[in-house]
Amino acid sequence: MFSQTTTKNLIASFQFLFSVAFLIPEMWRGAVHFPPKKTLVFFSLPAFLYFISNNTAVHVQVYLDPASFQVRTLNSSYKKRS
């Protein structure tokens, strides 16, 4: 049985593991300098919102067929001109 939620979570987990795997050797060489905490917060907020948006879309797709999902997404983001 195919689960979109499981697939997306597995992909995100593999991306994280690869990122950490490539970060560790750079840290051992001393080539990594972390930005201030304020900068990290500014970058983490959009990432968290993107995470919520993607997971919401996956759960909505369970109840809608792909064509209806696209039409509803496009209609909700379209702004009418006055």
N, C-alpha and C positions, 0 to 999 in steps of 0.2 A: 504494500500500500504506500502510495506517494504522499508525503506531507510537505507542503510548501514551507510551513513554519520551521520544521526540522531541517529542511534543506538550507534555508537562509541562515539559520543559527549555526549549522555546520560550516558553511562558507565563511561566515564572520569569525568563527573560532579558528579556522585554518589561516585566515588572513592575520589574525592576532598572533598566532603561534609563529608564522613566518616573520612577522615584524619583530617580534622579540628575539627570534633566532638570529636575525641580521643585526639587531641592536647590540646584543651582548658582546660580540667581538669588537665593535666600535667603542664600546664603553671600556673594554680592557686596554685598548690602545690610548685611551684618553682623548679621543676625537669628538666626544659628545659633550656639549655644554647645554644644560637645560635652561629654558627661559624663566623669567620671574613667574611666580604663582598667579599674578593678575592676568598675564597673557594666557596661561593655561586655562584659566576660568573662561576667558573670552572665547577660546577655541572649543572648550568642552560643551558650552551651552548649545551652539548650533549642532554639534555632533549628537547631543542627547535629543534634540528636537527632530533631527533626521531619523534617529533610531525609533522614536515614537511614531513618526509618519510612516515609515516602512512597515512596522509591525501592525499598525492600524490597517494599512492597505491589504496586508496578507489576510487579516481576519475578515475584512469586508469582502474580499474575493471569494470567501467560502459561501457567502449568501448571494452573490451576483455572478452572472456569467461575464466573460471578459468584455464583450461588446457593451453591455449595460454599464460596466464599471468605467470604461473609457468615456462613454457619453456623459455619465454623471460627473466624472472628474473634470472633463473639459468644460461642462456647463457651470460647474461651481467656481472655476478659475477665470471664466470669461466675464469681463466687465463691460456693461452696456455703456455706450457713449450717450451723453445727455445732449 
